[in-house]
């Protein structure tokens, strides 16, 4: 279980962390702030945190898209 968690976090950090941080900070810069996303986006700590970041980042994107339609 520990190996799985470590590998999951390593993959997240290698493949997604910088994009997630960039997108979240851009959203914040435009006035879109999700407190729960802000709580997790830099260091989600485990698979559940990654899932929460994904869910909230998707919702943030949907909100921004709706506001600009």
N, C-alpha and C positions, 0 to 999 in steps of 0.2 A: 504494500500500500504506500509506503513512504517513497519507494522508487517511482511508482506511478505518479505520485503528486509532484515529486521533484522533476520528472521528465515533462509533465504537463506544464509546470511553471517555466521550465527552460524553453520549451517550444513557444509558449506565449511571449516570453521576453524576446526571443529571437525573431519571431515572425510578426507579432502584432503590437507589442507594447508601444513602440515609438509612434505608430499610426494612431493608436487609440489616444495617446496623450495629445498628439497634435490636433486631432479632430475634436476632442473634448475641450481643449483650450481655445480652439477657434470658436466653438459654440458659446463658451463663456464670454469670449470677446465680443460676440454679437448679442449678448444679453440672454442667452439660453443657459440656464444653470439647473442641474438636477443634483440636489444635495447627496443623494445616494450614489450617483455616478461619481461625483467628486470624491466621495469617501473611499471608493474602490479603484478608480481608474489607473492610478500609478502603480499600485501594488495590491492586486486582487487576492493574494495569499494562497488561494487554492482553486480547485475546479468550480466550486459554487460561486466564488467571487468572480471568476472569469465569466461564468454564465450570467451573472447579474450585470456585469459590465456590458456584455453583448446585448442583453435585453434592453438595458437603459440607453445605450448608445443608439440602438435601432429606433427606440421610441423618440429619442432626441432628433434623429434624422427625419423621422416621419413628421414631427411637429414643425421643424424648420421647413420641410417641403410644403406642408399645408399652408404655412404662413406666406409662402412666396408664390402660391398658385392663384 
